[in-house]
């Protein structure tokens, strides 16, 4: 029984881990979403303050597996991938998978900066002007760079259904979440991007249709996207392009 510690009302970075646990059919507790003694946000904060853990994590998410306490999303996924056949068996394959996940982590950080470009501790309303400029650059320059990179990798898989072959890896699950999150936050921009990144959107659809993932998405365990998480929908950051009348 794994114990996942993450904030209870947002998908955030914890969602990448939830998706892998669900696909692996691994038993786990989502501790901060539970109630009672030893659960809820107080339990999460207890460990963040270094109580009872010799090597406390910097921030959630972190995963407890027996006596192990593992922090950082990519690090947790590397651990789960090896245990639950969500990563290649070879060392080179595992390193490549981890490299791809770290690239996704870079993208997630840039998504967050579209609505908090100045400071995390400031409200979005305190940095709206800067957020518009940041989001415009992100959609114009950064999204094509990241999505184009993964589209290119998918193009080189020689007909395989997933990024690393016939079976899904934790990177495939993470890319599903990236496409889902960007489509929520920037529906206009992603609708325009879909024809250009057909393989990536097809991968999203394949992951979404996997029985365990489909069951998870339909369950109350899946937290809905909202304006407190990483992927936030602010229409002013996703303004549709004006079309010229002919």
DRENDO-1510 file (C-alpha; in Angstrom, 1 decimal, always signed):
<recs>
REC; n; res; u; v; w
REC; 1; UNK; +0.0; +0.0; +0.0 .
REC; 2; UNK; +1.6; +3.2; -1.2 .
REC; 3; UNK; +0.8; +6.5; +0.5 .
REC; 4; UNK; +0.7; +9.6; -1.7 .
REC; 5; UNK; +1.0; +13.0; -0.1 .
REC; 6; UNK; -0.3; +15.9; -2.2 .
REC; 7; UNK; -2.7; +18.8; -1.9 .
REC; 8; UNK; -6.3; +17.5; -1.7 .
REC; 9; UNK; -8.2; +19.9; -4.0 .
REC; 10; UNK; -6.0; +20.1; -7.1 .
REC; 11; UNK; -4.5; +17.8; -9.7 .
REC; 12; UNK; -1.2; +19.6; -9.9 .
REC; 13; UNK; +2.0; +17.6; -10.0 .
REC; 14; UNK; +0.5; +14.8; -8.0 .
REC; 15; UNK; -1.8; +13.9; -10.9 .
REC; 16; UNK; +1.1; +12.5; -12.9 .
REC; 17; UNK; +1.7; +10.0; -10.0 .
REC; 18; UNK; -2.0; +9.2; -9.6 .
REC; 19; UNK; -2.2; +8.2; -13.2 .
REC; 20; UNK; +0.7; +5.8; -13.0 .
REC; 21; UNK; -0.7; +4.3; -9.8 .
REC; 22; UNK; -4.1; +3.8; -11.4 .
REC; 23; UNK; -2.6; +2.3; -14.6 .
REC; 24; UNK; -0.5; -0.1; -12.5 .
REC; 25; UNK; -3.6; -1.0; -10.4 .
REC; 26; UNK; -1.4; -0.4; -7.4 .
REC; 27; UNK; -3.1; +0.1; -4.0 .
REC; 28; UNK; -2.5; +3.5; -2.6 .
REC; 29; UNK; -3.9; +6.1; -0.2 .
REC; 30; UNK; -4.3; +9.7; -1.2 .
REC; 31; UNK; -3.6; +10.8; +2.3 .
REC; 32; UNK; -4.5; +14.5; +2.3 .
REC; 33; UNK; -7.9; +13.6; +0.8 .
REC; 34; UNK; -8.8; +11.3; +3.7 .
REC; 35; UNK; -10.2; +12.2; +7.1 .
REC; 36; UNK; -9.4; +11.0; +10.5 .
REC; 37; UNK; -6.2; +10.6; +12.6 .
REC; 38; UNK; -3.1; +10.5; +10.5 .
REC; 39; UNK; -4.8; +11.8; +7.4 .
REC; 40; UNK; -5.8; +15.1; +5.8 .
REC; 41; UNK; -3.6; +18.2; +5.2 .
REC; 42; UNK; -2.2; +18.0; +8.8 .
REC; 43; UNK; -0.7; +14.7; +8.0 .
REC; 44; UNK; +1.0; +16.2; +4.9 .
REC; 45; UNK; +2.3; +19.2; +6.8 .
REC; 46; UNK; +3.5; +16.9; +9.6 .
REC; 47; UNK; +6.0; +15.3; +7.3 .
REC; 48; UNK; +6.9; +18.5; +5.4 .
REC; 49; UNK; +8.0; +20.0; +8.8 .
REC; 50; UNK; +10.4; +17.1; +9.1 .
REC; 51; UNK; +8.6; +15.3; +11.9 .
REC; 52; UNK; +9.2; +11.6; +11.8 .
REC; 53; UNK; +11.3; +11.6; +8.6 .
REC; 54; UNK; +15.1; +11.7; +8.7 .
REC; 55; UNK; +15.2; +13.1; +5.1 .
REC; 56; UNK; +12.1; +15.3; +4.7 .
REC; 57; UNK; +11.0; +16.2; +1.2 .
REC; 58; UNK; +11.1; +19.8; +0.0 .
REC; 59; UNK; +7.5; +19.9; -1.1 .
REC; 60; UNK; +4.7; +17.6; -2.2 .
REC; 61; UNK; +4.1; +15.4; -4.0 .
REC; 62; UNK; +6.0; +12.7; -2.1 .
REC; 63; UNK; +5.3; +9.0; -1.9 .
REC; 64; UNK; +5.8; +6.6; +1.0 .
REC; 65; UNK; +6.6; +3.0; +0.1 .
REC; 66; UNK; +7.3; +1.0; +3.2 .
REC; 67; UNK; +10.1; +2.9; +4.9 .
REC; 68; UNK; +11.0; +4.7; +1.7 .
REC; 69; UNK; +10.0; +8.4; +1.4 .
REC; 70; UNK; +10.5; +9.6; -2.2 .
REC; 71; UNK; +10.1; +13.2; -3.4 .
REC; 72; UNK; +10.0; +15.0; -6.7 .
REC; 73; UNK; +7.5; +13.8; -9.4 .
REC; 74; UNK; +10.0; +12.5; -11.9 .
REC; 75; UNK; +11.9; +10.6; -9.2 .
REC; 76; UNK; +8.7; +9.0; -7.9 .
REC; 77; UNK; +7.7; +8.0; -11.4 .
REC; 78; UNK; +11.1; +6.5; -12.1 .
REC; 79; UNK; +10.6; +4.4; -8.9 .
REC; 80; UNK; +7.1; +3.3; -9.9 .
REC; 81; UNK; +8.0; +2.7; -13.5 .
REC; 82; UNK; +10.7; +0.1; -12.5 .
REC; 83; UNK; +8.4; -1.6; -10.0 .
REC; 84; UNK; +5.2; -1.8; -12.2 .
REC; 85; UNK; +6.5; -2.3; -15.8 .
REC; 86; UNK; +5.9; +1.3; -16.8 .
REC; 87; UNK; +9.5; +1.8; -17.9 .
REC; 88; UNK; +11.9; -0.3; -20.0 .
REC; 89; UNK; +14.0; -2.9; -18.3 .
REC; 90; UNK; +17.4; -1.8; -19.7 .
REC; 91; UNK; +19.4; +0.9; -18.0 .
REC; 92; UNK; +19.6; +3.0; -21.2 .
REC; 93; UNK; +15.8; +2.7; -21.6 .
REC; 94; UNK; +15.1; +3.8; -18.1 .
REC; 95; UNK; +17.5; +6.8; -18.4 .
REC; 96; UNK; +15.8; +7.8; -21.7 .
REC; 97; UNK; +12.4; +7.6; -20.0 .
REC; 98; UNK; +13.5; +9.6; -17.1 .
REC; 99; UNK; +15.0; +12.2; -19.4 .
REC; 100; UNK; +11.7; +12.6; -21.2 .
REC; 101; UNK; +9.9; +13.0; -17.9 .
REC; 102; UNK; +12.3; +15.7; -16.8 .
REC; 103; UNK; +11.5; +17.5; -20.1 .
REC; 104; UNK; +7.8; +17.3; -19.2 .
REC; 105; UNK; +8.7; +18.7; -15.8 .
REC; 106; UNK; +10.3; +21.7; -17.5 .
REC; 107; UNK; +7.1; +22.2; -19.6 .
REC; 108; UNK; +4.9; +22.0; -16.4 .
REC; 109; UNK; +6.9; +24.7; -14.8 .
REC; 110; UNK; +6.5; +27.0; -17.9 .
REC; 111; UNK; +2.7; +26.3; -17.8 .
REC; 112; UNK; +2.6; +27.5; -14.2 .
REC; 113; UNK; +4.5; +30.7; -15.1 .
REC; 114; UNK; +1.8; +31.7; -17.7 .
REC; 115; UNK; -0.5; +32.7; -14.8 .
REC; 116; UNK; +2.2; +33.5; -12.2 .
REC; 117; UNK; +5.0; +35.0; -14.2 .
REC; 118; UNK; +6.3; +37.4; -11.4 .
REC; 119; UNK; +5.8; +35.6; -8.1 .
REC; 120; UNK; +4.1; +32.5; -6.8 .
REC; 121; UNK; +3.0; +34.4; -3.6 .
REC; 122; UNK; +1.2; +37.1; -5.6 .
REC; 123; UNK; -2.4; +36.6; -6.8 .
REC; 124; UNK; -3.0; +36.2; -10.5 .
REC; 125; UNK; -5.0; +39.5; -10.4 .
REC; 126; UNK; -1.8; +41.2; -9.2 .
REC; 127; UNK; +0.1; +40.2; -12.4 .
REC; 128; UNK; -2.5; +39.9; -15.1 .
REC; 129; UNK; -0.6; +42.2; -17.5 .
REC; 130; UNK; +2.6; +40.3; -17.2 .
REC; 131; UNK; +0.6; +37.0; -17.5 .
REC; 132; UNK; -0.9; +38.0; -20.8 .
REC; 133; UNK; +2.6; +38.7; -22.2 .
REC; 134; UNK; +4.0; +35.5; -20.8 .
REC; 135; UNK; +1.0; +33.4; -22.1 .
REC; 136; UNK; +1.3; +34.9; -25.5 .
REC; 137; UNK; +5.0; +34.0; -25.8 .
REC; 138; UNK; +4.3; +30.5; -24.3 .
REC; 139; UNK; +1.7; +29.7; -26.9 .
REC; 140; UNK; +3.6; +31.2; -29.8 .
REC; 141; UNK; +7.1; +29.9; -29.1 .
REC; 142; UNK; +7.3; +27.4; -26.2 .
REC; 143; UNK; +4.3; +25.1; -26.9 .
REC; 144; UNK; +5.4; +24.4; -30.5 .
REC; 145; UNK; +8.9; +23.7; -29.2 .
REC; 146; UNK; +7.7; +21.1; -26.6 .
REC; 147; UNK; +4.9; +19.5; -28.5 .
REC; 148; UNK; +6.9; +19.5; -31.7 .
REC; 149; UNK; +9.7; +17.6; -29.8 .
REC; 150; UNK; +7.3; +14.9; -28.6 .
REC; 151; UNK; +5.5; +14.7; -32.0 .
REC; 152; UNK; +8.9; +14.1; -33.6 .
REC; 153; UNK; +9.7; +11.3; -31.2 .
REC; 154; UNK; +6.3; +9.7; -31.8 .
REC; 155; UNK; +7.0; +9.9; -35.6 .
REC; 156; UNK; +10.1; +7.8; -35.1 .
REC; 157; UNK; +8.5; +5.0; -33.2 .
REC; 158; UNK; +7.8; +3.1; -36.4 .
REC; 159; UNK; +4.1; +2.4; -35.9 .
REC; 160; UNK; +4.3; +1.7; -32.2 .
REC; 161; UNK; +1.2; +2.7; -30.2 .
REC; 162; UNK; +3.2; +4.4; -27.5 .
REC; 163; UNK; +6.3; +6.5; -27.0 .
REC; 164; UNK; +8.6; +3.6; -26.1 .
REC; 165; UNK; +6.9; +0.7; -27.9 .
REC; 166; UNK; +3.8; -1.5; -27.7 .
REC; 167; UNK; +3.1; -0.9; -24.0 .
REC; 168; UNK; +2.5; +2.4; -22.3 .
REC; 169; UNK; +5.1; +3.9; -20.0 .
REC; 170; UNK; +4.7; +6.6; -17.3 .
REC; 171; UNK; +5.8; +9.1; -19.9 .
REC; 172; UNK; +2.8; +8.3; -22.1 .
REC; 173; UNK; +0.5; +8.8; -19.1 .
REC; 174; UNK; +2.2; +12.1; -18.4 .
REC; 175; UNK; +1.8; +13.3; -22.0 .
REC; 176; UNK; -1.9; +12.4; -21.7 .
REC; 177; UNK; -2.1; +14.8; -18.7 .
REC; 178; UNK; -0.1; +17.5; -20.6 .
REC; 179; UNK; -2.5; +17.4; -23.6 .
REC; 180; UNK; -5.6; +17.3; -21.2 .
REC; 181; UNK; -4.3; +20.1; -19.1 .
REC; 182; UNK; -3.3; +22.4; -22.0 .
REC; 183; UNK; -6.6; +21.7; -23.7 .
REC; 184; UNK; -8.4; +22.8; -20.5 .
REC; 185; UNK; -6.3; +25.9; -20.0 .
REC; 186; UNK; -5.9; +27.0; -23.6 .
REC; 187; UNK; -8.8; +25.4; -25.6 .
REC; 188; UNK; -8.6; +27.9; -28.5 .
REC; 189; UNK; -4.8; +27.5; -28.9 .
REC; 190; UNK; -5.0; +23.7; -28.6 .
REC; 191; UNK; -7.8; +23.4; -31.1 .
REC; 192; UNK; -5.6; +25.2; -33.6 .
REC; 193; UNK; -2.6; +23.0; -32.7 .
REC; 194; UNK; -4.4; +19.6; -32.9 .
REC; 195; UNK; -4.0; +19.2; -36.7 .
REC; 196; UNK; -0.3; +19.8; -36.4 .
REC; 197; UNK; +0.3; +17.3; -33.6 .
REC; 198; UNK; -1.9; +14.5; -34.7 .
REC; 199; UNK; +0.3; +11.7; -33.2 .
REC; 200; UNK; +0.4; +13.4; -29.8 .
REC; 201; UNK; -3.4; +13.9; -29.7 .
REC; 202; UNK; -3.9; +10.3; -30.8 .
REC; 203; UNK; -1.7; +9.2; -28.0 .
REC; 204; UNK; -3.9; +11.2; -25.6 .
REC; 205; UNK; -6.9; +9.4; -27.0 .
REC; 206; UNK; -5.3; +5.9; -26.6 .
REC; 207; UNK; -4.3; +6.5; -23.0 .
REC; 208; UNK; -7.8; +7.9; -22.2 .
REC; 209; UNK; -9.4; +4.7; -23.5 .
REC; 210; UNK; -7.3; +2.3; -21.4 .
REC; 211; UNK; -9.7; +0.5; -19.1 .
REC; 212; UNK; -8.1; +1.5; -15.8 .
REC; 213; UNK; -7.5; +5.1; -16.9 .
REC; 214; UNK; -11.0; +5.4; -18.2 .
REC; 215; UNK; -12.4; +4.0; -14.9 .
REC; 216; UNK; -10.2; +6.5; -13.0 .
REC; 217; UNK; -11.3; +9.5; -15.1 .
REC; 218; UNK; -15.0; +8.6; -14.5 .
REC; 219; UNK; -14.4; +8.2; -10.7 .
REC; 220; UNK; -14.4; +10.7; -7.9 .
REC; 221; UNK; -10.7; +10.0; -7.4 .
REC; 222; UNK; -10.0; +12.2; -10.4 .
REC; 223; UNK; -10.1; +15.8; -9.3 .
REC; 224; UNK; -11.6; +18.2; -11.8 .
REC; 225; UNK; -9.4; +20.9; -13.4 .
REC; 226; UNK; -9.8; +24.2; -11.6 .
REC; 227; UNK; -8.3; +27.6; -11.2 .
REC; 228; UNK; -6.2; +26.7; -8.3 .
REC; 229; UNK; -4.0; +24.1; -10.0 .
REC; 230; UNK; -1.2; +24.3; -12.6 .
REC; 231; UNK; -3.5; +24.2; -15.6 .
REC; 232; UNK; -5.9; +27.2; -15.2 .
REC; 233; UNK; -8.4; +28.5; -17.7 .
REC; 234; UNK; -8.3; +32.3; -18.0 .
REC; 235; UNK; -10.0; +33.3; -21.3 .
REC; 236; UNK; -7.9; +36.5; -21.5 .
REC; 237; UNK; -4.8; +34.3; -21.8 .
REC; 238; UNK; -6.2; +32.2; -24.6 .
REC; 239; UNK; -7.7; +34.9; -26.8 .
REC; 240; UNK; -8.8; +33.5; -30.2 .
REC; 241; UNK; -6.9; +34.9; -33.2 .
REC; 242; UNK; -8.8; +37.5; -35.1 .
REC; 243; UNK; -9.6; +36.4; -38.6 .
REC; 244; UNK; -9.7; +38.8; -41.5 .
REC; 245; UNK; -12.9; +39.2; -43.5 .
REC; 246; UNK; -12.6; +38.5; -47.2 .
</recs>
